[in-house]
Amino acid sequence: MSDKRVRVRFAPSPTGGLHLGGVRTALFNYLFARKNNGDFVLRIEDTDQNRYVEGAEKYIIDCLNWCGITPDESPVNPGQYAPYRQSERKTLYREYAERLVMQGHAYYAFDSAEELDKNRKEIPNFQYGQVYRDTLRNSLSLPQPEVDQLLADHTPHVIRIKIPADQTVSFTDMIRGRVSFETNQLDDKVLLKADGMPTYHLAVVVDDYLMKISHAFRGEEWLPSAPIHLLLWDYLGWKADMPQWAHLPLILKPDGNGKLSKRDGARLGFPVFALDWEGAAGFDGMGFLPEAFVNFLATLGWNDGSGQEIFTMDELVSKFSIDRISKAGAKFDFEKAKWFNAEWIKRSTAETLHPKVKAVLESKGVTIKNDAYLATVIDLIKDRCTLLTDFYPQAAYFFQTPAEYDLAAVKPKWTDEKTAFFKAIIEQVKSTPTIVAADFEATFKALAEEKGLKTGDVMLPFRIMLVGGKFGPHVFDIAALLGRDETVSRIEQALAAFA
């Protein structure tokens, strides 16, 4: 570990919803920063104005806040290295691109889009680089007076890096170890576009340097770009200040066959966004707790080696280490994600769950008049809920009399003796000021025995009378919570339907 202050950045592009792979990258950045008392920076890489999506930046910030991984510095909370949107740093990049041209490490390219398309169609595997650059319209192939005139006439052009021939470029990745690239396999990437905006390659190097980024965590898909960035750090004279890099493993489709995409969620019926995005349900909208989502994401490609699966954020910070990140891709498993959520719901207090559950119930038209009553209901049923949305079917009957009953489970075996039994139960309940679950259970079973009925033959109908179906917690706990009058009312109403 270097002695310089740990500063990491998450640098998404505002081109759409933030994929869960991006959230995991942000999370690993955040955990590393907190573990090392460093800074977590959000930088918006909006240089591709053609793909910019209105609202995407706010969505990114909302996602990070929901997950509890709020940046120390960002466009909405700027620090000393502002601005944090690349579009607002536009004037910075040309200076460095022109410096590279002056040093002979980059050049002006005046080729039109049509000319490049023609080459791609006519030349198999065409690349703008060592093999063809001398035959194209650029400042390396054209006479200097012509280049000067083109520039003076403001002829549209880009600036490209000049990749050297026959070199090996290497670096040590914090996850993958030593990685090497042959420059003969690389093309001359555009650094500065015709509109004056930098490409990712130039902007990421300049901004990481100016913002004093010490460690850069990014997805494995950026590994092929690493040699371009290594050369730029070297050419700009900043190699000693280059961050340590870690290229994170891919999140794979459930079958392990390729990188998980946004389309996979729609195809297979699970979310790939943290929050809802343009009609696509996110983990939040599907009923996940942010703690469970973060816990699940952390285990996609990382473990602490102990076998522990449930981690609070503080535990993740304490136990996180780069050497426990896998090189191999991690399969996305939605059933495992739901397991994490169920475990977090079980571990959460009624107080913590209360606002979320109340919102779920009220969205379904359930009126909550007594918050203390709702808290008791939550404690009674939370172990039965996998998603927050499960609280509606599991809790609605505590607030509303069942509108219908599972008659198929009752009517075929209904008898006059059972009608008489429940009429007797009504009288028993009416004679007590309050229902105490244990006492009521004893009375119920004793009366069944007295009437010559098996307890099981009347327990299921009783549950259906109170709940409407064959589900819910201990039936006598339900009756105790509903109270004497409501329990009597529900038995009477159900008897009319069962007869």
C-alpha positions in Angstrom: 0.0 0.0 0.0 1.3 3.4 -1.0 1.8 6.1 1.7 -0.3 8.5 -0.2 -3.9 9.0 0.8 -6.4 6.4 -0.5 -8.7 8.0 -3.1 -11.0 5.9 -5.3 -13.6 6.9 -7.8 -16.7 5.4 -9.4 -17.0 6.9 -12.8 -20.2 5.9 -14.6 -21.7 7.3 -17.8 -25.2 8.8 -17.6 -26.4 6.8 -20.6 -29.2 4.8 -18.9 -30.1 2.9 -15.8 -27.2 1.8 -13.5 -26.7 -1.9 -14.0 -26.1 -3.9 -10.8 -22.6 -4.6 -12.1 -21.9 -0.9 -11.9 -23.4 -0.7 -8.4 -21.0 -3.6 -7.4 -18.0 -1.6 -8.7 -19.2 1.4 -6.7 -19.6 -0.8 -3.6 -16.1 -2.3 -3.9 -14.7 1.2 -4.3 -16.6 2.4 -1.2 -15.6 -0.6 1.0 -11.9 -0.1 0.0 -12.0 3.6 0.8 -13.7 3.1 4.2 -11.4 0.2 5.1 -8.4 2.5 4.5 -9.8 5.8 5.8 -9.8 7.2 2.3 -12.1 9.1 0.0 -14.8 7.8 -2.3 -15.4 10.0 -5.3 -18.3 10.0 -7.8 -17.2 11.4 -11.2 -19.8 11.5 -14.1 -18.2 10.6 -17.4 -20.6 12.4 -19.7 -18.3 13.0 -22.7 -20.5 11.0 -25.1 -23.2 13.6 -25.5 -24.9 11.5 -28.2 -25.7 8.8 -25.7 -26.6 11.1 -22.8 -29.9 10.3 -21.1 -31.8 12.9 -19.2 -32.3 11.9 -15.6 -29.6 9.2 -15.6 -27.2 11.2 -13.4 -29.8 11.8 -10.7 -30.7 8.1 -11.0 -27.1 7.1 -10.4 -26.9 9.3 -7.3 -30.3 8.0 -6.0 -29.1 4.4 -6.4 -25.9 5.1 -4.4 -27.8 6.8 -1.7 -30.4 4.0 -1.5 -27.5 1.5 -1.1 -25.9 3.5 1.6 -22.7 4.1 -0.4 -22.9 7.9 -0.6 -19.8 9.5 -2.1 -17.5 11.9 -0.2 -17.2 14.0 -3.3 -19.6 14.3 -6.3 -21.3 16.7 -8.6 -23.9 17.4 -5.8 -21.3 17.5 -3.0 -18.2 18.9 -4.7 -14.7 19.0 -3.0 -11.4 20.6 -3.9 -11.1 18.7 -7.2 -14.4 20.0 -8.8 -16.0 20.0 -11.2 -17.0 16.3 -11.2 -18.7 16.1 -14.5 -16.4 15.6 -17.4 -18.5 17.8 -19.7 -17.7 20.7 -17.3 -13.9 19.9 -17.6 -13.8 20.0 -21.4 -11.2 22.8 -21.7 -8.7 20.8 -19.6 -8.4 17.9 -22.0 -7.3 19.7 -25.2 -4.3 21.0 -23.4 -3.1 17.5 -22.7 -4.0 16.1 -26.1 -2.1 18.9 -27.8 0.9 18.3 -25.5 0.9 14.6 -26.7 0.9 15.9 -30.3 3.8 18.2 -29.6 5.8 15.3 -28.1 5.1 13.0 -31.1 2.9 10.6 -29.1 -0.3 11.7 -30.8 -1.4 13.2 -34.1 -4.2 15.0 -35.9 -6.5 12.9 -38.1 -8.7 14.6 -40.7 -10.4 11.5 -42.1 -14.2 11.8 -42.6 -16.6 9.3 -41.2 -17.4 8.3 -44.8 -13.8 7.7 -45.6 -13.3 5.5 -42.6 -16.5 3.5 -43.4 -15.2 2.9 -46.9 -11.9 1.5 -45.5 -13.8 -0.8 -43.1 -15.9 -2.2 -45.9 -13.0 -2.7 -48.3 -10.2 -3.8 -45.9 -10.8 -6.9 -43.8 -10.1 -6.2 -40.1 -9.2 -2.6 -40.8 -7.7 -0.8 -37.9 -6.5 2.8 -37.7 -3.0 2.2 -36.6 0.5 1.2 -37.5 -0.3 -0.7 -40.7 -2.5 1.9 -42.4 -1.9 5.2 -40.7 0.6 6.4 -43.3 -2.0 5.9 -46.1 -4.7 8.0 -44.3 -5.3 11.7 -43.9 -3.5 12.7 -40.8 -0.6 14.9 -39.6 1.8 11.9 -40.0 1.1 11.3 -43.6 0.4 14.8 -44.9 3.0 17.6 -45.6 3.3 20.0 -42.7 2.1 23.1 -44.7 -1.1 21.2 -45.6 -1.6 20.2 -41.9 -1.2 23.8 -40.8 -3.7 25.0 -43.4 -6.3 22.3 -42.4 -6.0 23.4 -38.8 -6.1 27.1 -39.7 -9.3 26.4 -41.7 -10.8 24.6 -38.7 -11.2 21.4 -40.7 -12.9 18.8 -38.5 -10.4 16.5 -37.0 -9.7 14.2 -34.0 -6.5 13.6 -32.1 -5.3 10.0 -32.0 -2.7 8.3 -29.8 0.3 7.0 -31.8 0.8 3.5 -30.7 4.5 2.4 -30.9 5.4 -0.8 -32.8 7.0 -3.9 -31.3 6.6 -3.1 -27.6 5.2 -5.0 -24.6 3.2 -3.0 -22.1 2.8 -4.5 -18.7 1.3 -3.7 -15.3 0.5 -5.6 -12.1 -3.3 -5.9 -11.5 -4.3 -6.1 -7.8 -6.5 -9.1 -8.7 -5.0 -10.7 -11.7 -1.3 -10.2 -11.1 1.1 -9.4 -14.0 -0.7 -8.6 -17.2 1.0 -7.8 -20.5 0.0 -6.5 -24.0 1.7 -6.4 -27.3 1.4 -3.0 -28.9 1.3 -4.5 -32.4 -2.2 -5.7 -31.5 -3.5 -2.2 -30.7 -5.0 0.5 -32.8 -4.5 4.3 -32.5 -7.5 5.2 -30.3 -9.1 8.6 -30.6 -8.2 10.8 -27.6 -10.0 14.0 -28.5 -13.2 14.0 -30.7 -14.0 16.5 -33.4 -16.4 18.3 -31.0 -13.6 18.9 -28.5 -14.8 16.3 -26.1 -12.3 13.7 -24.9 -12.9 10.0 -25.2 -12.8 7.8 -22.1 -9.2 7.0 -22.7 -7.8 10.5 -22.4 -10.4 11.8 -19.8 -9.9 8.9 -17.4 -6.1 9.4 -17.3 -6.3 13.1 -17.0 -9.0 13.1 -14.3 -7.4 10.3 -12.3 -4.2 12.3 -12.2 -5.7 15.7 -11.4 -8.0 14.2 -8.7 -5.1 12.2 -7.2 -6.8 8.8 -7.5 -4.7 6.2 -5.8 -6.6 3.0 -6.7 -8.9 2.4 -9.7 -11.4 -0.5 -9.6 -13.3 -1.1 -12.8 -14.9 -4.0 -14.6 -13.0 -6.7 -16.4 -14.4 -5.4 -19.7 -12.0 -2.4 -19.5 -8.9 -4.6 -19.4 -8.2 -4.4 -23.2 -8.1 -0.6 -22.7 -5.4 -0.8 -20.0 -2.4 -0.6 -22.4 -3.7 2.7 -23.9 -4.0 4.1 -20.5 -0.6 2.9 -19.4 1.0 4.5 -22.4 -0.8 7.8 -21.7 0.4 7.8 -18.1 3.9 7.3 -19.3 3.7 9.8 -22.2 2.3 12.6 -20.0 5.1 12.0 -17.4 2.8 10.8 -14.7 3.8 7.2 -14.5 4.9 7.5 -10.8 1.5 8.8 -9.9 -0.5 6.1 -11.8 -3.2 4.4 -9.6 -3.0 0.8 -8.7 -5.6 -1.0 -10.9 -8.0 -3.8 -10.1 -10.1 -5.3 -12.8 -13.2 -6.8 -11.2 -14.7 -10.2 -12.5 -17.8 -10.1 -14.6 -21.3 -10.8 -13.2 -22.4 -13.7 -15.4 -25.8 -14.8 -16.6 -27.5 -17.4 -14.3 -26.2 -20.3 -16.5 -22.7 -18.8 -16.5 -22.8 -18.3 -20.2 -21.7 -14.7 -20.8 -22.0 -11.4 -19.0 -25.3 -10.5 -17.4 -27.1 -7.9 -19.5 -30.0 -5.6 -19.0 -32.0 -7.7 -21.5 -31.5 -10.8 -19.4 -33.6 -9.4 -16.6 -36.6 -8.8 -18.9 -36.1 -12.2 -20.5 -35.8 -14.2 -17.2 -37.9 -12.1 -14.9 -35.5 -10.6 -12.4 -34.3 -7.1 -11.8 -30.9 -5.8 -13.0 -31.2 -2.3 -11.6 -31.1 -1.2 -8.0 -34.1 1.2 -8.4 -36.9 1.2 -11.0 -35.8 2.5 -14.3 -38.1 3.4 -17.3 -40.7 0.8 -16.5 -38.3 -1.9 -15.5 -38.6 -2.9 -11.8 -35.5 -2.6 -9.7 -34.6 -4.5 -6.6 -36.2 -1.7 -4.5 -39.5 -1.9 -6.5 -39.5 -5.7 -6.2 -39.4 -5.5 -2.4 -35.7 -5.8 -1.5 -34.1 -4.1 1.5 -31.0 -2.1 0.5 -29.0 -3.9 3.2 -29.9 -7.3 1.5 -29.1 -6.0 -2.0 -25.7 -4.7 -0.9 -24.9 -7.9 1.0 -25.8 -10.0 -2.1 -23.7 -7.8 -4.4 -20.7 -8.0 -2.1 -20.7 -11.8 -2.4 -20.7 -11.8 -6.2 -17.0 -12.3 -6.7 -15.8 -11.8 -3.1 -15.9 -13.7 0.2 -14.0 -13.4 3.4 -13.0 -17.0 3.5 -14.9 -17.8 6.7 -18.1 -19.1 5.2 -20.1 -16.2 6.6 -22.8 -14.9 4.3 -24.7 -12.3 6.1 -22.8 -9.0 6.6 -23.7 -5.6 7.8 -22.1 -2.7 6.0 -19.7 -2.2 9.0 -18.7 -5.9 8.7 -18.1 -5.6 5.0 -15.9 -2.6 5.6 -14.0 -4.5 8.3 -13.5 -7.7 6.4 -13.1 -6.5 2.8 -9.8 -7.2 1.1 -8.7 -7.2 -2.5 -7.0 -10.6 -2.2 -10.4 -12.2 -1.6 -11.8 -11.1 -4.9 -12.0 -13.9 -7.4 -10.6 -13.7 -10.9 -13.4 -15.8 -12.2 -16.9 -14.4 -13.1 -19.7 -14.7 -10.6 -23.0 -16.3 -11.6 -26.1 -14.2 -10.9 -28.5 -16.2 -8.8 -31.9 -14.5 -8.2 -33.0 -17.2 -5.7 -29.9 -16.5 -3.7 -30.7 -12.8 -3.8 -34.2 -13.5 -2.4 -32.6 -15.7 0.3 -30.5 -12.8 1.4 -33.6 -10.6 1.5 -35.5 -13.0 3.6 -32.7 -13.3 6.1 -32.4 -9.5 6.4 -36.2 -9.2 6.9 -35.9 -11.7 9.7 -33.1 -9.8 11.3 -34.7 -6.4 11.0 -36.7 -4.9 13.8 -40.3 -4.0 13.4 -39.3 -0.4 13.9 -36.9 -0.6 10.9 -39.4 -2.4 8.7 -42.4 -0.3 9.8 -42.2 2.6 7.2 -41.5 0.2 4.3 -44.3 -2.3 5.2 -46.7 0.6 5.8 -46.0 1.9 2.4 -46.6 -1.5 0.8 -49.9 -2.0 2.6 -51.2 1.5 1.9 -50.3 1.1 -1.8 -52.7 -1.8 -1.8 -55.5 0.2 -0.2 -55.0 -1.0 3.4 -55.7 1.7 6.0 -53.3 1.7 8.9 -54.9 3.5 11.9 -52.6 2.1 14.7 -48.8 2.0 14.2 -48.2 0.0 17.3 -50.7 -2.6 16.0 -48.8 -2.8 12.7 -45.5 -3.2 14.6 -46.9 -6.2 16.4 -48.2 -7.7 13.1 -44.7 -7.2 11.5 -43.0 -9.1 14.3 -45.6 -11.9 14.0 -45.2 -12.5 10.2 -41.8 -11.2 9.1 -40.3 -14.7 9.2 -42.7 -15.7 6.5 -41.8 -12.9 4.1 -39.1 -13.1 1.4 -39.8 -9.7 -0.2 -41.3 -6.6 1.3 -44.2 -7.1 -1.1 -45.0 -10.4 0.7 -46.2 -8.4 3.7 -49.5 -7.5 1.8 -50.8 -11.1 1.4 -49.3 -12.1 4.8 -50.7 -9.1 6.7 -53.8 -7.8 4.9 -56.2 -10.0 6.9 -55.1 -8.4 10.1 -56.6 -5.2 8.8 -59.4 -6.4 6.5 -62.0 -9.2 6.9 -61.3 -11.8 4.2 -63.3 -11.1 1.1 -63.3 -14.7 0.1 -62.4 -18.1 1.5 -60.6 -21.2 0.4 -63.9 -23.1 0.3 -62.4 -26.0 -1.5 -60.4 -26.9 1.6 -63.4 -26.7 3.8 -66.8 -27.5 2.3 -66.3 -31.1 1.1 -65.7 -32.1 4.7 -68.1 -29.7 6.4 -70.6 -31.2 8.9 -73.3 -30.0 11.2 -71.1 -31.1 14.1 -68.5 -28.6 13.0 -71.1 -25.9 12.8 -72.2 -26.7 16.3 -68.6 -26.7 17.5 -67.9 -23.2 16.1 -71.1 -21.8 17.6 -69.9 -23.1 20.9 -66.5 -21.5 20.3 -68.3 -18.2 19.7 -69.9 -18.4 23.1 -66.6 -19.3 24.7 -64.9 -16.3 23.2 -67.8 -13.9 24.0 -67.5 -14.9 27.7 -63.8 -13.8 28.0 -62.8 -10.1 28.1 -59.7 -10.7 25.9 -58.2 -13.5 24.0 -55.0 -15.0 25.4 -53.4 -17.2 22.8 -52.3 -20.1 25.0 -55.6 -20.1 27.0 -57.7 -20.0 23.9 -55.7 -22.9 22.3 -56.3 -25.0 25.4 -60.1 -24.2 25.4 -60.3 -24.9 21.7 -58.7 -28.3 21.9 -60.7 -29.3 25.0 -64.0 -28.4 23.4 -63.1 -30.3 20.2 -62.3 -33.4 22.3 -65.6 -32.9 24.2 -67.5 -32.7 20.9 -65.8 -35.8 19.6 -63.9 -34.0 16.9 -60.2 -34.3 16.0 -58.4 -31.0 16.6 -56.9 -31.0 13.1 -60.4 -31.3 11.6 -61.4 -27.9 13.1 -58.1 -26.1 13.2 -57.9 -25.6 9.4 -61.4 -24.3 9.1 -60.7 -21.9 12.0 -57.6 -20.6 10.2 -59.6 -20.1 6.9 -62.3 -18.3 8.9 -59.8 -15.7 10.2 -57.3 -15.5 7.3 -59.2 -16.7 4.2 -56.6 -19.3 3.2 -54.2 -22.0 4.5 -51.4 -19.7 5.5 -50.3 -17.3 8.3 -48.6 -17.7 11.7 -50.0 -19.7 14.7 -53.8 -19.4 14.4 -54.3 -18.6 18.1 -51.8 -15.8 17.9 -53.8 -14.4 15.0 -57.0 -14.6 17.1 -55.4 -12.9 20.0 -54.2 -10.0 17.8 -57.5 -9.6 16.1 -59.2 -9.5 19.4 -62.5 -10.9 20.8 -65.1 -9.0 18.8 -63.3 -9.3 15.4 -62.7 -13.0 16.0 -66.3 -13.6 16.8 -67.4 -11.6 13.8 -65.2 -13.5 11.4 -66.4 -16.9 12.7 -70.0 -15.8 12.2 -69.4 -14.5 8.7 -67.5 -17.6 7.7 -70.1 -20.0 9.0 -72.6 -18.5 6.7 -70.3 -19.2 3.7 -69.3 -22.7 4.8 -72.8 -24.0 5.5 
